Amino acid sequence: MEEFESYLSNATAKGANIVPGAVLAVVDKDGNFIYKKAAGYNGVTEDATPLHFDQTFSVASFTKLITTIATLQSVERGLVSLDDLIDKHIPELASQPIVEQEGTEIRLHEATKSITLRQLITHSSGATYDWIDPKLYAWRASRGEAPAIVSDGDVAKGYDYPRTYEAGQNWKYSGGFDWASLLVERLTGTSFEAYVETNIAKPLGIKSFTWHLHRKAAVAENLMSMSSRQEDNTFTDGPTPFWPDPIKEGGGAGMYASVPDFSRVLSDLLKDSPVLLKKNTVDQMFTPQFAEGSPALKGLRDISGSSYACALDASLEGVVQNFGLGSLLLMEDVERENYFKPKGTLSWTGLPNLLWSVNRERGLALVFATQVLPWAVRMTFDLIARFETAVWRNIKV
């Protein structure tokens, strides 16, 4: 790791303009930190202090992994099954039409296929983030509206717009996990944060998980400052916090966490006897959900990786991907001269340029966390790719 550590030190030096600072960790199935590092500074102001390992972060789409676990707990408890239709539980989503576009003409038609829970947590339900889809851009424009990230946690209101394809017939990055968190709320009769606190955080001794900074003063006090990259690649300070305080909790983004605490969740997925889920349920998370030749797999592989290529060193060269329950799953090693990620790795990113990966065969999981906007700028994710490569090529358990 020496070569990487030298690069990390230079990349997080004041004025380097790669990242102001980062917290990195590698953990095994027993929760031991095989590697841990806090590098650089808490933001880009003149008086920015060195980062510490217990710093907290807006983890954005890291939230989706927590929602996956909450959803699968509901399955284990017999409240719902993965292949149940969600119509009766989430009628707001079930009733959404499909949007189509021919030239400038926008048409809506009634969906003919119902959505399953499995499709919600594999981005194959037909729901799509409106800020990434041209048809939804056009539909919004026809109403004098603009797409926006739903940041207030009001899932049913914020995602009240058409689907872009029939359930199971494509793959597109979506608010499916937000709908899944609403399903958990309705099945359990509790808010999503309260559910996560009781059923995920407390069993693992986690203190930092929250959607509401005012509820956990230590999380707010330790929050890393956000930095925004300008056109000349320099940084300006803020906005911190990145999300406004939500009125509810969405399962697609919005959570805060520390790297040590999020690592506890990843470590649990490596255990022979996990705490949060049964072993056979975790097995399903690491099982490809899309059959070869299926429309969903074709969609996943045909989008040029715009939603996830940054987690693969900005390239799909040599990538054979599928989707597990909740996250991207590699079916073969990705090996290039300057990049490596092993077969069987489950992985995803977070908007302020964070990444987690877990590989059960290797017995290791890793987290890289910083707070930089915008997402997926090459020079930022190059640092992350160097970290992953150094870990997978050099650390063994």
C-alpha positions as a Markdown table, in Angstrom:
| # | Residue | x | y | z |
|---|---|---|---|---|
| 1 | Met | 0.0 | 0.0 | 0.0 |
| 2 | Glu | 3.0 | 2.3 | 0.2 |
| 3 | Glu | 2.8 | 3.5 | -3.4 |
| 4 | Phe | -0.9 | 4.3 | -2.9 |
| 5 | Glu | -0.3 | 6.1 | 0.4 |
| 6 | Ser | 2.3 | 8.3 | -1.2 |
| 7 | Tyr | -0.2 | 9.2 | -3.9 |
| 8 | Leu | -3.0 | 9.8 | -1.3 |
| 9 | Ser | -0.8 | 12.1 | 0.7 |
| 10 | Asn | -0.2 | 14.2 | -2.4 |
| 11 | Ala | -3.8 | 14.1 | -3.5 |
| 12 | Thr | -5.1 | 15.4 | -0.2 |
| 13 | Ala | -2.5 | 18.1 | 0.3 |
| 14 | Lys | -3.8 | 21.6 | 0.5 |
| 15 | Gly | -4.2 | 23.1 | -3.0 |
| 16 | Ala | -3.9 | 19.7 | -4.7 |
| 17 | Asn | -7.6 | 20.0 | -5.9 |
| 18 | Ile | -8.2 | 16.3 | -6.1 |
| 19 | Val | -10.0 | 15.9 | -2.8 |
| 20 | Pro | -9.6 | 18.0 | 0.3 |
| 21 | Gly | -9.5 | 14.9 | 2.5 |
| 22 | Ala | -10.9 | 11.3 | 2.7 |
| 23 | Val | -11.5 | 8.6 | 5.2 |
| 24 | Leu | -10.6 | 5.0 | 4.1 |
| 25 | Ala | -11.1 | 1.6 | 5.6 |
| 26 | Val | -10.7 | -2.0 | 4.9 |
| 27 | Val | -12.5 | -4.4 | 7.2 |
| 28 | Asp | -12.7 | -8.2 | 7.6 |
| 29 | Lys | -15.6 | -10.5 | 8.7 |
| 30 | Asp | -14.7 | -10.1 | 12.4 |
| 31 | Gly | -14.9 | -6.3 | 12.2 |
| 32 | Asn | -11.2 | -5.8 | 12.4 |
| 33 | Phe | -9.8 | -2.9 | 10.5 |
| 34 | Ile | -7.1 | -4.4 | 8.2 |
| 35 | Tyr | -6.4 | -0.8 | 7.0 |
| 36 | Lys | -7.7 | 2.5 | 8.2 |
| 37 | Lys | -6.7 | 6.0 | 7.3 |
| 38 | Ala | -7.9 | 9.6 | 7.6 |
| 39 | Ala | -6.0 | 11.8 | 5.1 |
| 40 | Gly | -6.2 | 15.5 | 4.3 |
| 41 | Tyr | -8.5 | 18.2 | 5.7 |
| 42 | Asn | -12.0 | 18.9 | 6.7 |
| 43 | Gly | -12.8 | 21.1 | 3.7 |
| 44 | Val | -11.0 | 23.8 | 1.8 |
| 45 | Thr | -11.1 | 26.8 | 4.1 |
| 46 | Glu | -7.9 | 28.4 | 5.4 |
| 47 | Asp | -8.6 | 27.1 | 8.9 |
| 48 | Ala | -9.7 | 23.6 | 7.8 |
| 49 | Thr | -8.5 | 21.0 | 10.4 |
| 50 | Pro | -7.1 | 17.5 | 9.6 |
| 51 | Leu | -9.8 | 14.9 | 9.1 |
| 52 | His | -10.2 | 12.2 | 11.8 |
| 53 | Phe | -11.3 | 8.6 | 11.3 |
| 54 | Asp | -14.7 | 9.1 | 13.1 |
| 55 | Gln | -15.7 | 12.0 | 10.8 |
| 56 | Thr | -19.3 | 11.7 | 9.5 |
| 57 | Phe | -20.5 | 12.0 | 6.0 |
| 58 | Ser | -23.6 | 12.6 | 3.9 |
| 59 | Val | -23.5 | 9.2 | 2.3 |
| 60 | Ala | -26.2 | 9.6 | -0.4 |
| 61 | Ser | -26.8 | 6.4 | -2.3 |
| 62 | Phe | -24.9 | 4.3 | 0.3 |
| 63 | Thr | -28.4 | 4.6 | 1.9 |
| 64 | Lys | -29.6 | 2.0 | -0.7 |
| 65 | Leu | -27.6 | -0.8 | 0.9 |
| 66 | Ile | -29.3 | 0.0 | 4.3 |
| 67 | Thr | -32.7 | -0.1 | 2.5 |
| 68 | Thr | -31.9 | -3.4 | 0.9 |
| 69 | Ile | -31.2 | -4.9 | 4.3 |
| 70 | Ala | -34.3 | -3.4 | 5.8 |
| 71 | Thr | -36.4 | -4.8 | 2.9 |
| 72 | Leu | -34.9 | -8.2 | 3.2 |
| 73 | Gln | -35.6 | -8.3 | 6.9 |
| 74 | Ser | -39.2 | -7.7 | 6.1 |
| 75 | Val | -39.0 | -10.7 | 3.7 |
| 76 | Glu | -37.5 | -12.8 | 6.4 |
| 77 | Arg | -40.2 | -11.9 | 8.9 |
| 78 | Gly | -42.9 | -12.9 | 6.4 |
| 79 | Leu | -44.3 | -9.4 | 5.9 |
| 80 | Val | -43.8 | -9.6 | 2.1 |
| 81 | Ser | -41.9 | -11.8 | -0.4 |
| 82 | Leu | -39.5 | -10.7 | -3.1 |
| 83 | Asp | -41.8 | -11.6 | -5.8 |
| 84 | Asp | -45.0 | -10.2 | -4.3 |
| 85 | Leu | -46.7 | -7.5 | -6.4 |
| 86 | Ile | -46.5 | -4.2 | -4.6 |
| 87 | Asp | -49.8 | -2.9 | -6.0 |
| 88 | Lys | -51.8 | -3.0 | -2.7 |
| 89 | His | -48.9 | -1.7 | -0.6 |
| 90 | Ile | -47.8 | 1.2 | -2.9 |
| 91 | Pro | -50.8 | 2.0 | -5.1 |
| 92 | Glu | -49.3 | 5.4 | -5.9 |
| 93 | Leu | -46.5 | 3.7 | -7.8 |
| 94 | Ala | -48.6 | 0.9 | -9.2 |
| 95 | Ser | -51.0 | 3.4 | -10.8 |
| 96 | Gln | -48.3 | 5.4 | -12.6 |
| 97 | Pro | -48.5 | 5.3 | -16.4 |
| 98 | Ile | -45.7 | 4.6 | -18.9 |
| 99 | Val | -44.3 | 7.6 | -20.7 |
| 100 | Glu | -43.3 | 7.4 | -24.4 |
| 101 | Gln | -41.9 | 9.9 | -26.8 |
| 102 | Glu | -41.9 | 10.1 | -30.6 |
| 103 | Gly | -40.2 | 13.3 | -31.8 |
| 104 | Thr | -41.7 | 16.0 | -29.7 |
| 105 | Glu | -44.9 | 14.1 | -29.0 |
| 106 | Ile | -45.3 | 12.8 | -25.4 |
| 107 | Arg | -47.7 | 10.0 | -24.8 |
| 108 | Leu | -48.8 | 8.2 | -21.6 |
| 109 | His | -50.3 | 4.7 | -21.5 |
| 110 | Glu | -51.4 | 2.4 | -18.7 |
| 111 | Ala | -48.9 | -0.1 | -17.5 |
| 112 | Thr | -49.7 | -3.8 | -18.2 |
| 113 | Lys | -47.2 | -5.4 | -15.8 |
| 114 | Ser | -47.3 | -5.1 | -12.0 |
| 115 | Ile | -44.1 | -4.4 | -10.1 |
| 116 | Thr | -42.5 | -6.8 | -7.7 |
| 117 | Leu | -40.4 | -6.0 | -4.6 |
| 118 | Arg | -37.4 | -7.7 | -6.3 |
| 119 | Gln | -37.7 | -5.3 | -9.2 |
| 120 | Leu | -37.8 | -2.3 | -6.8 |
| 121 | Ile | -34.4 | -3.2 | -5.3 |
| 122 | Thr | -32.8 | -4.1 | -8.6 |
| 123 | His | -33.7 | -0.9 | -10.6 |
| 124 | Ser | -35.8 | -2.9 | -13.0 |
| 125 | Ser | -39.3 | -1.7 | -11.9 |
| 126 | Gly | -39.9 | 0.9 | -14.6 |
| 127 | Ala | -39.4 | 3.7 | -12.2 |
| 128 | Thr | -36.5 | 6.0 | -13.3 |
| 129 | Tyr | -34.9 | 9.1 | -11.8 |
| 130 | Asp | -36.3 | 11.9 | -13.8 |
| 131 | Trp | -33.0 | 13.8 | -13.9 |
| 132 | Ile | -31.3 | 11.1 | -16.0 |
| 133 | Asp | -34.0 | 10.2 | -18.5 |
| 134 | Pro | -34.7 | 12.2 | -21.7 |
| 135 | Lys | -38.3 | 11.1 | -21.9 |
| 136 | Leu | -39.0 | 12.4 | -18.4 |
| 137 | Tyr | -37.1 | 15.6 | -19.1 |
| 138 | Ala | -39.4 | 16.1 | -22.1 |
| 139 | Trp | -42.5 | 15.2 | -20.0 |
| 140 | Arg | -41.5 | 17.6 | -17.3 |
| 141 | Ala | -40.8 | 20.4 | -19.9 |
| 142 | Ser | -44.3 | 19.8 | -21.4 |
| 143 | Arg | -45.7 | 20.7 | -18.0 |
| 144 | Gly | -43.4 | 23.7 | -17.4 |
| 145 | Glu | -41.4 | 21.7 | -14.8 |
| 146 | Ala | -37.8 | 20.7 | -14.3 |
| 147 | Pro | -36.4 | 17.4 | -12.9 |
| 148 | Ala | -35.1 | 17.5 | -9.4 |
| 149 | Ile | -33.5 | 15.3 | -6.8 |
| 150 | Val | -36.0 | 14.4 | -4.1 |
| 151 | Ser | -34.3 | 15.5 | -1.0 |
| 152 | Asp | -37.2 | 15.9 | 1.5 |
| 153 | Gly | -37.9 | 12.2 | 1.9 |
| 154 | Asp | -41.6 | 12.6 | 0.8 |
| 155 | Val | -41.4 | 9.6 | -1.5 |
| 156 | Ala | -45.0 | 9.4 | -2.7 |
| 157 | Lys | -45.1 | 13.1 | -3.6 |
| 158 | Gly | -41.5 | 13.5 | -4.9 |
| 159 | Tyr | -41.7 | 10.5 | -7.2 |
| 160 | Asp | -45.2 | 11.2 | -8.5 |
| 161 | Tyr | -44.3 | 10.9 | -12.2 |
| 162 | Pro | -44.6 | 8.3 | -14.9 |
| 163 | Arg | -42.5 | 5.2 | -15.3 |
| 164 | Thr | -40.3 | 4.8 | -18.4 |
| 165 | Tyr | -40.9 | 1.1 | -19.2 |
| 166 | Glu | -42.9 | -1.9 | -18.2 |
| 167 | Ala | -41.7 | -3.7 | -15.1 |
| 168 | Gly | -38.8 | -6.1 | -15.8 |
| 169 | Gln | -38.3 | -4.9 | -19.3 |
| 170 | Asn | -35.2 | -2.7 | -18.8 |
| 171 | Trp | -32.8 | -1.4 | -16.2 |
| 172 | Lys | -32.5 | 2.2 | -15.2 |
| 173 | Tyr | -31.2 | 4.0 | -12.2 |
| 174 | Ser | -34.2 | 4.8 | -10.1 |
| 175 | Gly | -36.0 | 5.8 | -6.9 |
| 176 | Gly | -37.0 | 2.2 | -6.4 |
| 177 | Phe | -35.2 | 2.1 | -3.1 |
| 178 | Asp | -37.2 | 5.2 | -1.9 |
| 179 | Trp | -40.4 | 3.3 | -2.7 |
| 180 | Ala | -39.0 | 0.2 | -0.9 |
| 181 | Ser | -38.4 | 2.3 | 2.2 |
| 182 | Leu | -42.0 | 3.5 | 2.0 |
| 183 | Leu | -43.0 | -0.1 | 1.8 |
| 184 | Val | -41.1 | -1.0 | 4.9 |
| 185 | Glu | -42.7 | 1.9 | 6.7 |
| 186 | Arg | -46.2 | 0.7 | 5.8 |
| 187 | Leu | -45.5 | -2.9 | 6.6 |
| 188 | Thr | -44.0 | -2.1 | 10.0 |
| 189 | Gly | -46.0 | 0.9 | 11.0 |
| 190 | Thr | -43.0 | 3.0 | 11.9 |
| 191 | Ser | -40.9 | 5.7 | 10.3 |
| 192 | Phe | -37.9 | 4.5 | 8.2 |
| 193 | Glu | -35.3 | 6.1 | 10.5 |
| 194 | Ala | -36.9 | 4.5 | 13.6 |
| 195 | Tyr | -36.9 | 1.2 | 11.8 |
| 196 | Val | -33.3 | 1.4 | 10.8 |
| 197 | Glu | -32.2 | 2.6 | 14.3 |
| 198 | Thr | -33.9 | -0.4 | 16.0 |
| 199 | Asn | -33.3 | -3.1 | 13.5 |
| 200 | Ile | -29.9 | -2.2 | 11.8 |
| 201 | Ala | -28.0 | 0.4 | 13.9 |
| 202 | Lys | -28.6 | -0.9 | 17.4 |
| 203 | Pro | -27.8 | -4.6 | 16.8 |
| 204 | Leu | -24.4 | -3.6 | 15.4 |
| 205 | Gly | -23.7 | -0.9 | 18.0 |
| 206 | Ile | -23.9 | 1.9 | 15.3 |
| 207 | Lys | -24.4 | 5.4 | 16.6 |
| 208 | Ser | -24.1 | 7.7 | 13.6 |
| 209 | Phe | -26.9 | 6.6 | 11.2 |
| 210 | Thr | -29.5 | 9.3 | 10.8 |
| 211 | Trp | -31.4 | 11.4 | 8.2 |
| 212 | His | -31.8 | 14.3 | 10.7 |
| 213 | Leu | -28.7 | 16.1 | 12.0 |
| 214 | His | -30.7 | 17.8 | 14.7 |
| 215 | Arg | -31.4 | 14.4 | 16.3 |
| 216 | Lys | -27.8 | 13.4 | 16.7 |
| 217 | Ala | -25.6 | 16.4 | 17.8 |
| 218 | Ala | -22.4 | 14.4 | 17.5 |
| 219 | Val | -23.1 | 13.5 | 13.9 |
| 220 | Ala | -23.7 | 17.1 | 13.0 |
| 221 | Glu | -20.5 | 18.2 | 14.9 |
| 222 | Asn | -18.4 | 15.7 | 13.1 |
| 223 | Leu | -19.8 | 16.2 | 9.6 |
| 224 | Met | -17.1 | 16.7 | 7.0 |
| 225 | Ser | -17.6 | 20.0 | 5.1 |
| 226 | Met | -18.7 | 19.7 | 1.5 |
| 227 | Ser | -16.5 | 21.2 | -1.2 |
| 228 | Ser | -17.7 | 22.1 | -4.8 |
| 229 | Arg | -15.4 | 21.8 | -7.7 |
| 230 | Gln | -15.3 | 24.8 | -10.1 |
| 231 | Glu | -14.7 | 24.8 | -13.9 |
| 232 | Asp | -11.0 | 25.5 | -13.3 |
| 233 | Asn | -10.9 | 22.4 | -10.9 |
| 234 | Thr | -10.3 | 24.5 | -7.8 |
| 235 | Phe | -12.7 | 24.1 | -4.9 |
| 236 | Thr | -15.1 | 26.4 | -3.1 |
| 237 | Asp | -16.5 | 25.7 | 0.4 |
| 238 | Gly | -20.0 | 24.2 | 0.8 |
| 239 | Pro | -22.8 | 23.6 | 0.7 |
| 240 | Thr | -22.8 | 22.0 | 4.2 |
| 241 | Pro | -25.1 | 20.2 | 5.0 |
| 242 | Phe | -25.7 | 19.0 | 1.4 |
| 243 | Trp | -29.3 | 17.9 | 2.1 |
| 244 | Pro | -31.9 | 20.1 | 3.7 |
| 245 | Asp | -33.4 | 18.5 | 6.8 |
| 246 | Pro | -36.0 | 16.2 | 5.3 |
| 247 | Ile | -39.6 | 15.9 | 6.5 |
| 248 | Lys | -39.4 | 12.1 | 6.0 |
| 249 | Glu | -36.7 | 9.5 | 5.3 |
| 250 | Gly | -36.2 | 8.2 | 1.8 |
| 251 | Gly | -34.4 | 4.9 | 1.3 |
| 252 | Gly | -32.5 | 6.0 | -1.8 |
| 253 | Ala | -30.3 | 8.7 | -0.2 |
| 254 | Gly | -30.2 | 11.2 | 2.6 |
| 255 | Met | -28.5 | 9.2 | 5.4 |
| 256 | Tyr | -25.5 | 10.3 | 7.4 |
| 257 | Ala | -22.9 | 7.9 | 8.7 |
| 258 | Ser | -19.3 | 7.5 | 9.7 |
| 259 | Val | -16.9 | 5.1 | 7.9 |
| 260 | Pro | -16.4 | 2.9 | 11.0 |
| 261 | Asp | -20.2 | 2.5 | 11.4 |
| 262 | Phe | -20.9 | 1.8 | 7.7 |
| 263 | Ser | -18.0 | -0.7 | 7.8 |
| 264 | Arg | -19.8 | -2.6 | 10.5 |
| 265 | Val | -22.6 | -3.3 | 8.1 |
| 266 | Leu | -20.2 | -4.4 | 5.4 |
| 267 | Ser | -18.4 | -6.6 | 7.8 |
| 268 | Asp | -21.7 | -8.2 | 8.8 |
| 269 | Leu | -22.3 | -9.3 | 5.2 |
| 270 | Leu | -19.0 | -11.2 | 5.4 |
| 271 | Lys | -19.8 | -13.1 | 8.5 |
| 272 | Asp | -20.5 | -16.9 | 8.5 |
| 273 | Ser | -23.4 | -16.0 | 10.9 |
| 274 | Pro | -24.6 | -12.5 | 10.1 |
| 275 | Val | -26.4 | -10.5 | 12.7 |
| 276 | Leu | -28.8 | -8.5 | 10.4 |
| 277 | Leu | -29.9 | -11.1 | 8.0 |
| 278 | Lys | -29.8 | -14.9 | 7.7 |
| 279 | Lys | -26.9 | -16.4 | 5.8 |
| 280 | Asn | -29.1 | -17.6 | 2.9 |
| 281 | Thr | -30.5 | -14.1 | 2.5 |
| 282 | Val | -27.0 | -12.6 | 2.2 |
| 283 | Asp | -26.3 | -15.4 | -0.3 |
| 284 | Gln | -29.2 | -14.0 | -2.4 |
| 285 | Met | -27.7 | -10.5 | -2.3 |
| 286 | Phe | -24.6 | -11.9 | -4.0 |
| 287 | Thr | -26.6 | -13.9 | -6.5 |
| 288 | Pro | -27.1 | -12.4 | -10.0 |
| 289 | Gln | -30.8 | -11.4 | -10.3 |
| 290 | Phe | -31.0 | -11.1 | -14.1 |
| 291 | Ala | -31.0 | -14.1 | -16.4 |
| 292 | Glu | -28.7 | -14.1 | -19.4 |
| 293 | Gly | -30.6 | -12.6 | -22.3 |
| 294 | Ser | -33.2 | -10.9 | -20.1 |
| 295 | Pro | -34.4 | -7.4 | -21.0 |
| 296 | Ala | -33.2 | -6.2 | -17.6 |
| 297 | Leu | -29.7 | -7.5 | -18.0 |
| 298 | Lys | -29.5 | -6.1 | -21.6 |
| 299 | Gly | -30.6 | -2.7 | -20.2 |
| 300 | Leu | -27.9 | -2.9 | -17.4 |
| 301 | Arg | -25.2 | -3.6 | -19.9 |
| 302 | Asp | -26.4 | -1.3 | -22.7 |
| 303 | Ile | -26.4 | 2.0 | -20.9 |
| 304 | Ser | -22.6 | 2.5 | -21.2 |
| 305 | Gly | -22.4 | 2.4 | -17.4 |
| 306 | Ser | -23.4 | 6.0 | -16.9 |
| 307 | Ser | -24.8 | 5.2 | -13.5 |
| 308 | Tyr | -21.9 | 3.1 | -12.3 |
| 309 | Ala | -18.8 | 3.2 | -14.6 |
| 310 | Cys | -17.2 | 5.6 | -12.1 |
| 311 | Ala | -17.1 | 2.6 | -9.7 |
| 312 | Leu | -15.0 | 0.7 | -12.3 |
| 313 | Asp | -12.4 | 3.3 | -13.0 |
| 314 | Ala | -14.6 | 5.1 | -15.6 |
| 315 | Ser | -14.6 | 2.2 | -18.0 |
| 316 | Leu | -16.6 | -0.9 | -18.8 |
| 317 | Glu | -13.5 | -2.6 | -20.5 |
| 318 | Gly | -13.4 | -6.2 | -19.3 |
| 319 | Val | -16.5 | -5.8 | -17.2 |
| 320 | Val | -19.1 | -8.6 | -17.0 |
| 321 | Gln | -21.8 | -7.2 | -14.7 |
| 322 | Asn | -25.1 | -8.3 | -13.3 |
| 323 | Phe | -27.1 | -7.0 | -10.4 |
| 324 | Gly | -27.4 | -8.6 | -7.0 |
| 325 | Leu | -30.1 | -7.7 | -4.5 |
| 326 | Gly | -29.4 | -4.0 | -4.0 |
| 327 | Ser | -26.2 | -3.4 | -5.8 |
| 328 | Leu | -23.9 | -4.0 | -8.8 |
| 329 | Leu | -22.4 | -7.4 | -8.9 |
| 330 | Leu | -19.2 | -8.4 | -10.9 |
| 331 | Met | -19.4 | -11.8 | -12.5 |
| 332 | Glu | -15.7 | -11.8 | -13.5 |
| 333 | Asp | -12.5 | -10.2 | -12.4 |
| 334 | Val | -12.0 | -6.7 | -13.9 |
| 335 | Glu | -8.2 | -6.6 | -14.5 |
| 336 | Arg | -6.4 | -3.9 | -16.4 |
| 337 | Glu | -2.9 | -2.6 | -16.1 |
| 338 | Asn | -3.7 | 0.0 | -13.6 |
| 339 | Tyr | -7.0 | -1.2 | -12.2 |
| 340 | Phe | -8.3 | -4.4 | -10.5 |
| 341 | Lys | -11.6 | -5.4 | -8.9 |
| 342 | Pro | -12.3 | -9.1 | -8.3 |
| 343 | Lys | -15.2 | -11.3 | -9.3 |
| 344 | Gly | -18.0 | -11.5 | -6.8 |
| 345 | Thr | -17.7 | -7.9 | -5.6 |
| 346 | Leu | -20.9 | -6.2 | -4.7 |
| 347 | Ser | -20.4 | -2.4 | -4.9 |
| 348 | Trp | -22.0 | 1.0 | -5.2 |
| 349 | Thr | -21.2 | 4.7 | -4.9 |
| 350 | Gly | -22.6 | 7.8 | -3.2 |
| 351 | Leu | -23.1 | 11.3 | -4.8 |
| 352 | Pro | -20.4 | 13.2 | -2.9 |
| 353 | Asn | -17.8 | 10.8 | -4.3 |
| 354 | Leu | -18.0 | 7.9 | -2.0 |
| 355 | Leu | -17.6 | 4.1 | -2.7 |
| 356 | Trp | -18.1 | 0.9 | -0.9 |
| 357 | Ser | -17.2 | -2.6 | -2.1 |
| 358 | Val | -17.5 | -6.0 | -0.4 |
| 359 | Asn | -16.2 | -9.4 | -1.6 |
| 360 | Arg | -17.0 | -12.5 | 0.4 |
| 361 | Glu | -14.5 | -14.8 | -1.3 |
| 362 | Arg | -11.7 | -12.4 | -0.4 |
| 363 | Gly | -13.2 | -11.9 | 3.1 |
| 364 | Leu | -12.8 | -8.1 | 2.8 |
| 365 | Ala | -14.9 | -5.0 | 2.4 |
| 366 | Leu | -13.7 | -1.4 | 1.8 |
| 367 | Val | -15.1 | 2.1 | 2.1 |
| 368 | Phe | -13.8 | 5.4 | 0.7 |
| 369 | Ala | -15.5 | 8.6 | 1.9 |
| 370 | Thr | -15.1 | 12.2 | 1.0 |
| 371 | Gln | -17.5 | 15.2 | 0.5 |
| 372 | Val | -16.9 | 16.6 | -3.0 |
| 373 | Leu | -19.3 | 17.8 | -5.7 |
| 374 | Pro | -20.1 | 17.1 | -8.5 |
| 375 | Trp | -20.3 | 13.3 | -8.6 |
| 376 | Ala | -17.9 | 11.2 | -10.7 |
| 377 | Val | -15.4 | 13.7 | -11.8 |
| 378 | Arg | -12.6 | 11.7 | -13.2 |
| 379 | Met | -9.7 | 13.0 | -11.1 |
| 380 | Thr | -11.7 | 12.2 | -7.9 |
| 381 | Phe | -12.6 | 8.7 | -8.8 |
| 382 | Asp | -9.1 | 8.0 | -10.1 |
| 383 | Leu | -8.0 | 8.3 | -6.5 |
| 384 | Ile | -10.8 | 5.9 | -5.5 |
| 385 | Ala | -9.8 | 3.4 | -8.2 |
| 386 | Arg | -6.2 | 3.5 | -7.0 |
| 387 | Phe | -7.4 | 2.7 | -3.5 |
| 388 | Glu | -9.5 | -0.2 | -4.6 |
| 389 | Thr | -6.7 | -1.6 | -6.8 |
| 390 | Ala | -4.2 | -1.3 | -4.0 |
| 391 | Val | -6.5 | -3.1 | -1.6 |
| 392 | Trp | -7.5 | -6.0 | -3.9 |
| 393 | Arg | -4.0 | -6.5 | -5.2 |
| 394 | Asn | -2.1 | -6.2 | -1.9 |
| 395 | Ile | -4.3 | -7.1 | 1.1 |
| 396 | Lys | -5.0 | -10.7 | 2.0 |
| 397 | Val | -6.7 | -12.3 | 5.0 |
